Amino acid sequence: MNRKIHASAIALAIVLAAPQPAAAALPVIDIKGIAQMIQQVKIQSDQLLQLKAQLSSQSQMLQHLGTDISPELAGIFNDATAVMQSASGIGYNAKLLTSQLNTVYPQNFAGMNYAQILAQQNDWTARSRDTRREAMEAQNAIFASQTTTQSTVSGAVAASQGAAGQTAAIQATNQLLAALSTQLTGLQTLLMTQMRAMQTMEAERAGIHAASVNLQQQAAQTSTRTNQVNRPW
């Protein structure tokens, strides 16, 4: 009996002395690390939203005006300058002005008879009439374009006020400047044609005076020769 008890004790001691299996490890949660990751995701999300807003703003700045008054302005400009380009009197080419002026309005009528001088005066009258007609045509062209000019300027102003972006605003400003330039061109055309008409009339008066003086000299010379021929001695 004692042997059985002794054997059982030894067996129990061996079992107790044997290594026991390790207990299963519990998962460790890093709350601080998760919070940092969430914060980084939020920062990146805010950066993306900010970039999107910047791109939207840049896209809006680059929007075009969508209104173009250039064709109307070109038509007004062409109508104003066409009057000068089709001038039938002395042209507006500065390189040829001196020679044309000396040819049409000579200061010396030596060698011309009365019929030739009379023909010259008729040519002056026709040229003066042509320059006055050109001045009137310029006035008509500018008057006819006033409605179109006002409409285009009003459209450019409205487009400028409603410009969605910086590019559109610049385009609207450029169009307004182009409209102003066109108006100034029309005014220059009007002034030049009117001044040319006045100058042509002055040249005609000067030519008539020179021709009259020449005819008087010719008459005096003819009278002198006649008196010399008719002398009794």
C-alpha positions in Angstrom: 0.0 0.0 0.0 2.8 2.3 0.9 4.5 1.4 -2.3 1.3 2.6 -4.3 1.1 5.8 -2.4 4.8 6.4 -2.9 4.5 5.8 -6.7 1.5 8.1 -6.9 3.4 10.8 -5.2 6.3 10.4 -7.5 4.0 10.5 -10.5 2.3 13.7 -9.2 5.7 15.3 -8.6 6.8 14.5 -12.1 3.6 16.0 -13.5 4.0 19.1 -11.5 7.6 19.4 -12.4 6.9 19.2 -16.1 6.8 22.6 -18.0 3.3 23.9 -18.5 2.1 25.3 -22.0 2.4 29.1 -22.3 -0.8 31.1 -22.1 -2.1 32.8 -25.3 -0.8 36.5 -25.8 -3.5 39.2 -25.8 -3.3 41.8 -28.7 -1.9 45.2 -27.7 -3.8 48.3 -29.2 -1.6 51.4 -29.9 -4.2 54.2 -29.4 -1.7 56.9 -29.7 -0.4 55.7 -33.1 -4.0 55.4 -34.4 -4.7 59.0 -33.4 -1.6 60.2 -35.2 -2.6 58.4 -38.4 -6.0 59.9 -38.2 -4.5 63.4 -37.8 -2.2 62.8 -40.8 -5.2 61.8 -43.0 -7.0 64.9 -41.9 -4.1 67.1 -42.8 -3.8 65.5 -46.2 -7.5 65.9 -46.8 -7.3 69.6 -45.9 -4.4 70.1 -48.3 -6.3 68.4 -51.1 -9.3 70.7 -50.5 -7.1 73.8 -50.5 -5.5 72.7 -53.8 -8.9 72.1 -55.3 -9.9 75.6 -54.3 -6.7 77.1 -55.8 -7.3 75.3 -59.0 -10.9 76.5 -59.2 -9.8 80.1 -58.5 -7.1 79.9 -61.2 -9.5 78.4 -63.7 -12.0 81.2 -63.0 -9.2 83.8 -63.5 -8.4 82.3 -66.9 -12.0 82.4 -68.1 -12.3 84.3 -71.4 -14.6 87.2 -71.9 -16.8 85.6 -74.6 -17.5 89.0 -76.2 -15.6 90.3 -79.3 -16.3 93.7 -80.8 -13.3 93.6 -83.1 -15.3 93.0 -86.3 -17.6 96.0 -85.7 -14.6 98.2 -84.9 -12.7 97.1 -88.0 -15.7 98.0 -90.1 -15.9 101.5 -88.5 -12.1 102.0 -89.0 -12.3 100.9 -92.6 -15.2 103.2 -93.4 -13.3 106.2 -92.0 -10.0 105.6 -93.7 -11.6 104.6 -97.0 -12.5 108.3 -97.6 -8.8 109.3 -97.4 -7.6 106.3 -99.4 -9.9 107.2 -102.3 -9.1 110.9 -102.3 -9.4 112.3 -105.8 -7.5 115.5 -105.1 -3.9 115.8 -103.9 -3.2 112.5 -102.2 -2.2 112.0 -98.6 1.2 110.5 -99.5 3.8 112.8 -97.8 6.5 111.7 -100.2 4.6 113.0 -103.3 3.0 116.0 -101.7 5.6 118.6 -102.6 5.8 117.6 -106.3 2.1 117.4 -106.6 1.6 120.7 -105.0 4.1 122.4 -107.2 2.5 120.8 -110.3 -1.1 121.6 -109.5 -0.4 125.0 -108.0 2.6 126.5 -109.8 4.0 129.8 -108.7 5.3 130.7 -112.1 2.9 131.0 -115.0 5.5 132.1 -117.6 4.8 130.7 -121.0 1.1 130.1 -120.3 -1.5 131.9 -122.3 -4.9 133.0 -121.1 -6.6 129.8 -122.1 -4.1 127.7 -120.3 -4.3 129.8 -117.1 -8.1 129.6 -117.3 -7.9 125.8 -117.6 -5.6 125.7 -114.6 -8.1 127.7 -112.6 -10.9 125.4 -113.6 -8.8 122.5 -112.3 -8.3 124.2 -109.0 -12.0 124.8 -108.6 -12.7 121.1 -109.3 -10.0 120.0 -106.7 -11.5 122.3 -104.1 -14.9 120.8 -104.7 -13.5 117.3 -104.4 -11.8 118.0 -101.0 -15.0 119.5 -99.7 -16.9 116.4 -100.9 -14.3 114.2 -99.1 -14.7 116.1 -95.9 -18.5 115.6 -96.1 -18.1 111.9 -96.9 -15.9 111.6 -93.8 -18.6 113.3 -91.7 -21.2 111.0 -93.1 -19.1 107.9 -92.4 -18.5 108.9 -88.8 -22.1 109.9 -88.2 -23.3 106.6 -89.7 -20.9 104.6 -87.4 -22.0 106.4 -84.2 -24.9 104.0 -83.5 -22.6 101.0 -84.0 -19.8 102.6 -81.9 -22.2 103.3 -79.0 -23.5 99.8 -79.1 -20.1 98.2 -79.1 -18.9 100.4 -76.3 -21.9 99.6 -74.2 -21.4 95.9 -74.8 -17.8 96.1 -73.9 -18.6 98.0 -70.7 -21.3 95.5 -69.7 -18.9 92.6 -70.4 -16.2 94.3 -68.3 -18.5 94.7 -65.4 -19.6 91.1 -65.6 -16.1 89.6 -66.3 -15.7 86.4 -64.3 -11.9 86.4 -64.2 -8.8 88.4 -64.5 -8.2 87.4 -68.1 -11.8 88.3 -69.1 -11.4 91.7 -67.4 -8.1 92.4 -69.3 -9.8 91.4 -72.6 -12.7 93.8 -71.9 -10.3 96.6 -71.1 -8.4 96.0 -74.3 -11.7 96.1 -76.3 -12.7 99.4 -74.7 -9.2 100.8 -75.6 -9.7 99.5 -79.2 -13.1 101.3 -79.3 -11.5 104.5 -78.1 -8.8 104.2 -80.6 -11.3 103.7 -83.4 -13.2 106.9 -82.3 -9.9 108.8 -82.3 -9.2 107.6 -85.7 -12.5 108.8 -87.0 -11.9 112.2 -85.4 -8.5 112.4 -87.0 -9.9 111.5 -90.3 -12.6 114.2 -90.0 -10.0 116.9 -88.9 -7.6 116.0 -91.7 -10.2 116.0 -94.4 -11.6 119.4 -93.2 -8.1 120.9 -93.0 -7.3 119.6 -96.5 -10.4 121.2 -97.8 -9.4 124.5 -96.2 -5.8 124.3 -97.4 -7.0 123.5 -100.9 -9.2 126.6 -101.0 -6.2 128.6 -99.7 -4.0 127.2 -102.4 -6.7 128.0 -105.0 -6.8 131.6 -103.9 -3.1 131.9 -103.9 -3.0 130.4 -107.4 -5.7 132.7 -108.7 -3.8 135.7 -107.3 -0.5 134.5 -108.9 -2.3 133.9 -112.2 -3.9 137.3 -112.0 -0.5 139.0 -111.5 0.9 137.0 -114.4 -1.9 138.0 -116.7 -1.5 141.7 -115.7 2.2 141.5 -116.4 1.5 139.9 -119.8 -1.1 142.6 -120.5 1.4 145.3 -119.6 4.1 143.8 -121.7 1.7 143.5 -124.7 0.6 147.1 -124.2 4.2 148.3 -124.1 5.1 146.4 -127.3 2.0 147.7 -129.0 2.9 151.3 -128.0 6.4 150.9 -129.3 5.2 149.6 -132.6 2.6 152.4 -133.0 5.1 155.2 -132.3 5.4 157.6 -135.3 9.2 157.8 -135.1 
